[in-house]
């Protein structure tokens, strides 16, 4: 369990997710303050504010930053806190809340607005663990970077207006389907450490986490602190191959598949004959060619006891802050 008298900043995005985060936040703050935490609450107004406020908290000597928002806000904060002594946690109130789901935190539902408070309580009872980050050029990611089809979806749907965000994952799913119908694979060269792969591919996923898109497990053996990134190359040319891959991941099939290349490494370079979009943590970022590297144990994270043991190297241990 984390110690009392923690100095923490809570950064909340009032526009995140499909529910009213400002209505849910007081319950979570009450839990933290009851545990003795000294809380400074800051709201974001535009893109980039979560990163700016997290950097400010770091400069002020805060011990914890909690992001009440989605995976995009979490990514901004992670970039500001990498290689610092400040621990990062989440009060999930975004659309997909993939990181929260990955570590077993409850996510808010229309009739369960108390879940933000429960997420705070679970992290109080958890520990602080250093995790790896991925780094695409100068941008870190907590969970994954995608090149190709999923990055094309992200690039064309973001930024979403508020009314579209209120539709939640439905709007994203519809847009993904429409994009996949016309998307075509391209010839890619993927170099993982010393191994070189050339094939026609729909997308390349470079992952630090097991969960993808809230429900699928594309890299089920990935660990957050093993100093490696898990790579999946989805071979194919068009919609039916994309549908086949999607069904495989949703059904969590793990048998060998000649259309799916599975690798693991520290240094990844991806080039494409037809330039492809790149995303980090489902946020539009850049285009190919792109080089991605692992940043071992670069970020301290609040990890609840609900997180699966398979996410971590067996001998790794969390810790609490000293009083």
DATABEL-V135441 format. One line per field, one symbol per residue. ss: DSSP state (~ for helix, > for strand, _ for the rest). phi: phi as a letter, one per 40 degrees, with the letter a starting at -180 (. if undefined). burial: b if it has 16 or more other ideal C-beta (glycine too) atoms within 10 Angstrom, else e. A space follows every 10 residues. Layout:
ss->???
phi->???
burial->???
//
This chain:
ss->______>>>> >>>_______ ~~~~~~~~~~ ~~~~___>>> >>>>____~~ ~~~~~~~~~_ ___>>>>>>_ ~~~~~~~~~~ ~_____>>>> >>_____~~~ ~~______>_ _>__~~~~~~ ~~~~__>>>> >>>>>>__>> >__>>>>>~~ ~~~~~~~___ _~~~~___~~ ~~~~~~~~~~ ~~___>>>>> >>__>>>>>> >>>>>>>___ _>___>____ ________>> >>>>>___~~ ~~~~~~~~~~ _________> >>>>>_>>>> >>____>>>> __>>>>>__> >>>>>>>>>> >>>_____~~ ~_______>_ ___
phi->.cccgccbbb bbbcbcgbbc cccccdcccc cccccgccbb bbbcbadgcc cccccccccc gccbbbbcib cccccdcccc bdfbcccbbb bcaccbfccc cccgccbcbd bbcccccccc ccccccabbc bcbcbbfbbc bcbabbbhdc cccccccccc cdcccccgcc cccccccccc cbcbcacbbb bbfbcbbbac bcabbbbbbc cbggbcbcbc bcbcbcgbbc bbbccibacc cccccccccc cfcbcdaccb bbbaabbbbb bbcbdbcbbb fgbdbabcca bbbcbcfcbc bcbccccccc cbcdccbcab ccc
burial->ebeeebbbbb bbbebbbbbe beebbebbbe bbeebebebe ebbbeeeebb bbbbbbbbee ebbbbbbbbb bbbbbbbbbb bbebebbbbb bbbbbbbbbb bbbbbbbbee eebebbbbbb bbbbebbbbb bbbbbbeebb bbbbbbbbbb bbbbbebeee eeeebeeeee bbeebbeebb eebebbebbb bbeeeebeee bbbbbbbbbb bbbbebbbbe ebbbbbebbb bbbbbbeebe bbeebbebbe eeeeeeeeeb bebebeebbb bbeeebbbbb bbbbbbebeb ebbbbebbbb bbbbeebeee bbeeeeebee bee
//
